[in-house]
Amino acid sequence: MLDQLGLVAALQVHVDRFSRETALAVTMHADRNLRVPPSAEVALFRVVQEALLNVHKHARATRVDVRVEHCRGEVVLEVTDDGVGLADDSAVSGRGAGLRGMRDRADLLGGRLQVTRDGGGGTRLLLALPDGGT
C-alpha cells in the first residue's frame, strides 16, 4: 500500500478503515505533499498501526488524533487519544511488546519515541525521526 499510494494516502486509508471497524473517531492531519525518507515511511506506518491498536485494546478512548509533519529537521508523528491514560509509569517505559517494537523502530532510524500521559487524560505518543534533508 505504501508503494502504491505513498505515506500520507496509505495512512489515511488505514485510519479510515480503522475508524470504521472500531467505531473510534480517528482524525488525521498531514500535508498531502509531505515528503519522508523511504527508510522512515515503513516505520511511521507501522508505528501508527501499533499505536491505534493499543488505543483500541487498552485506552477506552472515543477519539484519536494522528498528526504527521516536518518540524525543525525532523519528521514528527503524534498520536493522541482521550482515553483513560497509561496505567502506571512502567507502561511509559515501553516494557510491552508493542511499545518496545515502536521504540526499536525509532532507535534503528536515529529517532526518539516518547509516550506520556496527557494532562487532561489520555495518552500522547510522539515519534521524531531525522528527515534526511527532504
N, CA and C atoms as a LAMMPS dump frame, in Angstrom:
ITEM: TIMESTEP
0
ITEM: NUMBER OF ATOMS
402
ITEM: BOX BOUNDS ff ff ff
-5.0000000000000000e+02 5.0000000000000000e+02
-5.0000000000000000e+02 5.0000000000000000e+02
-5.0000000000000000e+02 5.0000000000000000e+02
ITEM: ATOMS id mol type element x y z
1 1 1 N 0.835 -1.196 0
2 1 2 C 0 0 0
3 1 3 C 0.875 1.252 0
4 2 1 N 1.977 1.232 0.764
5 2 2 C 2.875 2.391 0.779
6 2 3 C 3.449 2.66 -0.607
7 3 1 N 3.892 1.614 -1.285
8 3 2 C 4.482 1.776 -2.619
9 3 3 C 3.472 2.339 -3.611
10 4 1 N 2.239 1.905 -3.515
11 4 2 C 1.22 2.329 -4.47
12 4 3 C 0.665 3.722 -4.18
13 5 1 N 0.465 4.028 -2.915
14 5 2 C -0.228 5.266 -2.551
15 5 3 C 0.67 6.362 -1.997
16 6 1 N 1.799 5.994 -1.445
17 6 2 C 2.619 6.957 -0.714
18 6 3 C 2.183 6.998 0.737
19 7 1 N 3.014 7.575 1.583
20 7 2 C 2.786 7.53 3.024
21 7 3 C 1.476 8.176 3.456
22 8 1 N 1.237 9.404 3.061
23 8 2 C 0.065 10.122 3.571
24 8 3 C -1.231 9.444 3.141
25 9 1 N -1.335 9.068 1.884
26 9 2 C -2.553 8.402 1.41
27 9 3 C -2.719 7.031 2.058
28 10 1 N -1.633 6.288 2.23
29 10 2 C -1.712 4.977 2.873
30 10 3 C -2.156 5.115 4.319
31 11 1 N -1.621 6.105 5.016
32 11 2 C -2.057 6.349 6.392
33 11 3 C -3.539 6.706 6.444
34 12 1 N -3.98 7.535 5.509
35 12 2 C -5.389 7.936 5.506
36 12 3 C -6.302 6.737 5.272
37 13 1 N -5.923 5.867 4.347
38 13 2 C -6.71 4.651 4.103
39 13 3 C -6.768 3.806 5.375
40 14 1 N -5.619 3.628 6.016
41 14 2 C -5.589 2.818 7.24
42 14 3 C -6.427 3.452 8.345
43 15 1 N -6.267 4.745 8.557
44 15 2 C -7.013 5.454 9.6
45 15 3 C -8.516 5.357 9.342
46 16 1 N -8.934 5.558 8.102
47 16 2 C -10.359 5.492 7.772
48 16 3 C -10.925 4.093 8.031
49 17 1 N -10.188 3.068 7.607
50 17 2 C -10.641 1.689 7.814
51 17 3 C -10.685 1.358 9.309
52 18 1 N -9.659 1.75 10.027
53 18 2 C -9.606 1.507 11.469
54 18 3 C -10.794 2.168 12.162
55 19 1 N -11.088 3.393 11.792
56 19 2 C -12.193 4.126 12.392
57 19 3 C -13.524 3.422 12.128
58 20 1 N -13.728 2.975 10.901
59 20 2 C -14.963 2.248 10.557
60 20 3 C -15.076 0.953 11.361
61 21 1 N -13.985 0.214 11.463
62 21 2 C -14.02 -1.106 12.098
63 21 3 C -14.128 -1.045 13.615
64 22 1 N -13.67 0.04 14.225
65 22 2 C -13.647 0.124 15.685
66 22 3 C -14.652 1.117 16.258
67 23 1 N -15.262 1.922 15.41
68 23 2 C -16.186 2.981 15.827
69 23 3 C -15.489 4.073 16.641
70 24 1 N -14.156 4.135 16.577
71 24 2 C -13.412 5.243 17.178
72 24 3 C -13.358 6.394 16.179
73 25 1 N -13.52 7.596 16.655
74 25 2 C -13.383 8.771 15.789
75 25 3 C -11.894 9.068 15.651
76 26 1 N -11.343 8.786 14.482
77 26 2 C -9.918 9 14.244
78 26 3 C -9.761 10.069 13.177
79 27 1 N -9.001 11.101 13.485
80 27 2 C -8.712 12.139 12.503
81 27 3 C -7.221 12.133 12.206
82 28 1 N -6.897 12.455 10.964
83 28 2 C -5.507 12.511 10.571
84 28 3 C -5.21 13.87 9.966
85 29 1 N -4.07 14.407 10.341
86 29 2 C -3.619 15.694 9.832
87 29 3 C -2.227 15.501 9.251
88 30 1 N -2.101 15.754 7.961
89 30 2 C -0.788 15.677 7.303
90 30 3 C -0.882 16.426 5.991
91 31 1 N 0.166 17.092 5.643
92 31 2 C 0.258 17.769 4.365
93 31 3 C 0.318 16.706 3.273
94 32 1 N -0.561 16.786 2.304
95 32 2 C -0.587 15.797 1.212
96 32 3 C 0.743 15.746 0.474
97 33 1 N 1.511 16.812 0.519
98 33 2 C 2.806 16.866 -0.162
99 33 3 C 3.968 16.527 0.761
100 34 1 N 3.681 16.002 1.942
101 34 2 C 4.724 15.647 2.895
102 34 3 C 5.677 14.637 2.27
103 35 1 N 6.956 14.969 2.312
104 35 2 C 7.988 14.062 1.803
105 35 3 C 8.755 13.49 2.981
106 36 1 N 8.874 12.176 2.961
107 36 2 C 9.523 11.46 4.048
108 36 3 C 10.556 10.526 3.437
109 37 1 N 11.725 10.411 4.051
110 37 2 C 12.71 9.466 3.525
111 37 3 C 12.117 8.056 3.457
112 38 1 N 12.417 7.337 2.387
113 38 2 C 11.867 5.978 2.255
114 38 3 C 12.148 5.109 3.475
115 39 1 N 13.303 5.279 4.085
116 39 2 C 13.64 4.472 5.258
117 39 3 C 12.688 4.723 6.416
118 40 1 N 12.068 5.884 6.442
119 40 2 C 11.171 6.23 7.551
120 40 3 C 9.711 5.899 7.267
121 41 1 N 9.338 5.741 5.997
122 41 2 C 7.927 5.514 5.671
123 41 3 C 7.352 4.283 6.353
124 42 1 N 8.056 3.166 6.251
125 42 2 C 7.552 1.93 6.849
126 42 3 C 7.474 2.068 8.361
127 43 1 N 8.493 2.665 8.967
128 43 2 C 8.489 2.845 10.422
129 43 3 C 7.295 3.694 10.854
130 44 1 N 7.054 4.793 10.177
131 44 2 C 5.925 5.659 10.527
132 44 3 C 4.596 4.924 10.379
133 45 1 N 4.449 4.205 9.282
134 45 2 C 3.205 3.472 9.043
135 45 3 C 2.985 2.419 10.132
136 46 1 N 4.022 1.653 10.439
137 46 2 C 3.904 0.584 11.449
138 46 3 C 3.649 1.151 12.85
139 47 1 N 4.257 2.268 13.167
140 47 2 C 4.025 2.876 14.478
141 47 3 C 2.576 3.356 14.583
142 48 1 N 2.042 3.94 13.515
143 48 2 C 0.627 4.342 13.539
144 48 3 C -0.257 3.119 13.739
145 49 1 N 0.016 2.038 13.007
146 49 2 C -0.78 0.822 13.171
147 49 3 C -0.76 0.339 14.623
148 50 1 N 0.423 0.248 15.197
149 50 2 C 0.557 -0.256 16.568
150 50 3 C -0.077 0.701 17.57
151 51 1 N 0.111 1.997 17.377
152 51 2 C -0.469 2.977 18.302
153 51 3 C -1.998 2.89 18.289
154 52 1 N -2.59 2.798 17.105
155 52 2 C -4.049 2.692 17.023
156 52 3 C -4.542 1.394 17.648
157 53 1 N -3.826 0.318 17.412
158 53 2 C -4.199 -0.959 18.017
159 53 3 C -4.15 -0.866 19.536
160 54 1 N -3.108 -0.232 20.079
161 54 2 C -3.007 -0.059 21.527
162 54 3 C -4.157 0.779 22.071
163 55 1 N -4.52 1.837 21.367
164 55 2 C -5.651 2.665 21.798
165 55 3 C -6.914 1.817 21.842
166 56 1 N -7.134 1.057 20.79
167 56 2 C -8.344 0.226 20.717
168 56 3 C -8.379 -0.824 21.837
169 57 1 N -7.245 -1.448 22.108
170 57 2 C -7.191 -2.537 23.088
171 57 3 C -7.195 -2.051 24.535
172 58 1 N -6.587 -0.891 24.803
173 58 2 C -6.324 -0.518 26.187
174 58 3 C -6.924 0.807 26.66
175 59 1 N -7.16 1.742 25.775
176 59 2 C -7.416 3.125 26.21
177 59 3 C -8.856 3.443 26.57
178 60 1 N -9.802 2.666 26.052
179 60 2 C -11.216 3.013 26.229
180 60 3 C -11.474 4.444 25.745
181 61 1 N -10.857 4.791 24.642
182 61 2 C -10.968 6.144 24.071
183 61 3 C -12.169 6.225 23.135
184 62 1 N -12.584 7.451 22.88
185 62 2 C -13.613 7.705 21.871
186 62 3 C -13.055 8.488 20.691
187 63 1 N -11.877 9.101 20.893
188 63 2 C -11.292 9.958 19.859
189 63 3 C -9.776 9.772 19.831
190 64 1 N -9.237 9.74 18.605
191 64 2 C -7.793 9.651 18.406
192 64 3 C -7.414 10.651 17.323
193 65 1 N -6.332 11.367 17.538
194 65 2 C -5.807 12.289 16.534
195 65 3 C -4.418 11.811 16.124
196 66 1 N -4.197 11.753 14.809
197 66 2 C -2.902 11.367 14.244
198 66 3 C -2.394 12.558 13.446
199 67 1 N -1.174 12.969 13.718
200 67 2 C -0.593 14.127 13.033
201 67 3 C 0.819 13.762 12.584
202 68 1 N 1.132 14.067 11.316
203 68 2 C 2.477 13.86 10.784
204 68 3 C 2.903 15.152 10.115
205 69 1 N 4.108 15.641 10.476
206 69 2 C 4.583 16.892 9.901
207 69 3 C 6.099 16.996 10.004
208 70 1 N 6.654 17.916 9.242
209 70 2 C 8.067 18.269 9.391
210 70 3 C 8.174 19.349 10.453
211 71 1 N 9.189 19.222 11.296
212 71 2 C 9.408 20.223 12.325
213 71 3 C 10.89 20.231 12.686
214 72 1 N 11.567 21.316 12.398
215 72 2 C 12.965 21.509 12.777
216 72 3 C 13.868 20.352 12.377
217 73 1 N 13.81 19.957 11.116
218 73 2 C 14.695 18.917 10.601
219 73 3 C 14.3 17.5 10.96
220 74 1 N 13.083 17.333 11.437
221 74 2 C 12.602 16.003 11.793
222 74 3 C 11.227 15.765 11.186
223 75 1 N 10.914 14.505 10.987
224 75 2 C 9.555 14.094 10.677
225 75 3 C 8.945 13.71 12.018
226 76 1 N 7.844 14.345 12.377
227 76 2 C 7.244 14.144 13.686
228 76 3 C 5.864 13.521 13.527
229 77 1 N 5.669 12.421 14.226
230 77 2 C 4.375 11.746 14.297
231 77 3 C 3.854 11.91 15.708
232 78 1 N 2.616 12.351 15.825
233 78 2 C 1.981 12.478 17.135
234 78 3 C 0.634 11.77 17.09
235 79 1 N 0.414 10.892 18.05
236 79 2 C -0.867 10.195 18.183
237 79 3 C -1.367 10.476 19.587
238 80 1 N -2.531 11.106 19.693
239 80 2 C -3.116 11.42 21
240 80 3 C -4.512 10.825 21.077
241 81 1 N -4.898 10.431 22.287
242 81 2 C -6.248 9.896 22.473
243 81 3 C -6.866 10.487 23.731
244 82 1 N -8.167 10.314 23.863
245 82 2 C -8.889 10.839 25.018
246 82 3 C -9.279 9.729 25.987
247 83 1 N -8.501 8.665 25.993
248 83 2 C -8.819 7.506 26.822
249 83 3 C -8.432 7.666 28.277
250 84 1 N -8.266 6.533 28.936
251 84 2 C -8.018 6.507 30.378
252 84 3 C -6.577 6.814 30.738
253 85 1 N -5.711 6.908 29.768
254 85 2 C -4.306 7.175 30.047
255 85 3 C -3.566 5.903 30.39
256 86 1 N -2.316 6.04 30.665
257 86 2 C -1.477 4.891 30.987
258 86 3 C -1.715 4.443 32.414
259 87 1 N -1.65 3.145 32.626
260 87 2 C -1.948 2.592 33.944
261 87 3 C -0.913 2.982 34.989
262 88 1 N 0.356 2.982 34.607
263 88 2 C 1.412 3.323 35.557
264 88 3 C 2.671 3.689 34.794
265 89 1 N 3.71 4.079 35.512
266 89 2 C 4.948 4.505 34.866
267 89 3 C 5.636 3.389 34.111
268 90 1 N 5.376 2.132 34.451
269 90 2 C 6.008 1.034 33.73
270 90 3 C 5.523 0.984 32.285
271 91 1 N 4.299 1.411 32.042
272 91 2 C 3.796 1.435 30.668
273 91 3 C 4.573 2.442 29.835
274 92 1 N 4.947 3.565 30.435
275 92 2 C 5.71 4.591 29.731
276 92 3 C 7.098 4.082 29.364
277 93 1 N 7.638 3.184 30.177
278 93 2 C 8.984 2.68 29.932
279 93 3 C 9.054 1.813 28.675
280 94 1 N 7.914 1.363 28.181
281 94 2 C 7.918 0.586 26.954
282 94 3 C 8.2 -0.89 27.175
283 95 1 N 7.793 -1.427 28.305
284 95 2 C 8.041 -2.84 28.574
285 95 3 C 7.133 -3.744 27.773
286 96 1 N 6.002 -3.259 27.305
287 96 2 C 5.118 -4.076 26.488
288 96 3 C 5.72 -4.296 25.109
289 97 1 N 5.348 -5.4 24.471
290 97 2 C 5.922 -5.755 23.166
291 97 3 C 5.633 -4.691 22.11
292 98 1 N 4.429 -4.136 22.094
293 98 2 C 4.1 -3.121 21.091
294 98 3 C 4.925 -1.86 21.248
295 99 1 N 5.011 -1.369 22.472
296 99 2 C 5.814 -0.171 22.722
297 99 3 C 7.298 -0.43 22.485
298 100 1 N 7.746 -1.607 22.86
299 100 2 C 9.153 -1.962 22.635
300 100 3 C 9.458 -1.983 21.137
301 101 1 N 8.542 -2.538 20.342
302 101 2 C 8.73 -2.557 18.89
303 101 3 C 8.774 -1.157 18.299
304 102 1 N 7.905 -0.272 18.788
305 102 2 C 7.911 1.108 18.304
306 102 3 C 9.218 1.802 18.677
307 103 1 N 9.683 1.569 19.895
308 103 2 C 10.932 2.183 20.345
309 103 3 C 12.109 1.648 19.525
310 104 1 N 12.099 0.358 19.222
311 104 2 C 13.162 -0.229 18.393
312 104 3 C 13.19 0.402 17.004
313 105 1 N 12.022 0.636 16.416
314 105 2 C 11.962 1.288 15.096
315 105 3 C 12.56 2.692 15.161
316 106 1 N 12.221 3.417 16.205
317 106 2 C 12.764 4.775 16.369
318 106 3 C 14.282 4.73 16.522
319 107 1 N 14.77 3.842 17.37
320 107 2 C 16.21 3.733 17.605
321 107 3 C 16.96 3.366 16.331
322 108 1 N 16.402 2.448 15.573
323 108 2 C 17.04 1.986 14.341
324 108 3 C 17.276 3.131 13.359
325 109 1 N 16.38 4.117 13.365
326 109 2 C 16.473 5.234 12.424
327 109 3 C 17.056 6.494 13.063
328 110 1 N 17.614 6.368 14.262
329 110 2 C 18.223 7.517 14.92
330 110 3 C 17.215 8.507 15.465
331 111 1 N 16.007 8.035 15.727
332 111 2 C 14.953 8.911 16.231
333 111 3 C 14.693 8.678 17.7
334 112 1 N 13.567 9.186 18.15
335 112 2 C 13.19 9.013 19.551
336 112 3 C 11.673 8.837 19.646
337 113 1 N 11.277 8.096 20.648
338 113 2 C 9.869 7.832 20.913
339 113 3 C 9.575 8.212 22.349
340 114 1 N 8.519 8.97 22.539
341 114 2 C 8.056 9.336 23.882
342 114 3 C 6.588 8.968 23.984
343 115 1 N 6.23 8.341 25.084
344 115 2 C 4.836 8.032 25.372
345 115 3 C 4.551 8.6 26.749
346 116 1 N 3.589 9.502 26.807
347 116 2 C 3.306 10.19 28.06
348 116 3 C 1.815 10.265 28.324
349 117 1 N 1.493 10.483 29.58
350 117 2 C 0.1 10.764 29.933
351 117 3 C -0.219 12.179 29.483
352 118 1 N -1.374 12.354 28.906
353 118 2 C -1.824 13.692 28.551
354 118 3 C -2.4 14.332 29.808
355 119 1 N -2.137 15.605 30.001
356 119 2 C -2.582 16.298 31.207
357 119 3 C -4.069 16.198 31.46
358 120 1 N -4.879 16.19 30.418
359 120 2 C -6.325 16.131 30.58
360 120 3 C -6.875 14.725 30.512
361 121 1 N -6.031 13.727 30.569
362 121 2 C -6.448 12.333 30.408
363 121 3 C -6.027 11.851 29.034
364 122 1 N -5.903 10.594 28.881
365 122 2 C -5.478 10.051 27.612
366 122 3 C -3.972 9.899 27.529
367 123 1 N -3.511 9.571 26.35
368 123 2 C -2.099 9.289 26.12
369 123 3 C -1.623 10.049 24.896
370 124 1 N -0.343 10.412 24.911
371 124 2 C 0.285 11.098 23.78
372 124 3 C 1.54 10.329 23.393
373 125 1 N 1.583 9.879 22.145
374 125 2 C 2.77 9.223 21.591
375 125 3 C 3.415 10.192 20.622
376 126 1 N 4.709 10.385 20.773
377 126 2 C 5.459 11.275 19.898
378 126 3 C 6.655 10.511 19.347
379 127 1 N 6.73 10.424 18.032
380 127 2 C 7.859 9.807 17.344
381 127 3 C 8.501 10.875 16.493
382 128 1 N 9.791 11.076 16.675
383 128 2 C 10.538 12.057 15.874
384 128 3 C 11.689 11.327 15.199
385 129 1 N 11.765 11.456 13.865
386 129 2 C 12.807 10.826 13.075
387 129 3 C 13.543 11.889 12.279
388 130 1 N 14.86 11.746 12.089
389 130 2 C 15.578 12.696 11.226
390 130 3 C 14.944 12.687 9.845
391 131 1 N 14.799 13.881 9.237
392 131 2 C 14.118 13.927 7.933
393 131 3 C 15.04 13.658 6.764
394 132 1 N 16.328 13.528 6.999
395 132 2 C 17.245 13.165 5.927
396 132 3 C 17.382 14.209 4.843
397 133 1 N 17.003 15.442 5.15
398 133 2 C 17.141 16.523 4.176
399 133 3 C 16.017 16.636 3.17
400 134 1 N 14.885 15.947 3.429
401 134 2 C 13.774 16.049 2.481
402 134 3 C 13.015 17.337 2.674
